[in-house]
Amino acid sequence: MAATPKAAKKMRLDYNVDRGIYDDFVKACSRKGYAPNVIIERLMKKFIETGQM
């Protein structure tokens, strides 16, 4: 029986963000065709790799 790789584990983040900023961010993501969580994950990865935004 072949072993299958485990799926990536996801983490739920709870932060208090200004409603106007959040709404603008979601609108910008939808205009560009991106999901907000994908943008956040990429920014986190970039910050970890380079130490800057």
Buried (B, 14 or more C-beta within 10 A) or exposed (E): EEEEEEEEEEEEEEEEEEEEEEEEBEEEBEEEEEEEEEBBEEEEEEEEEEEEE
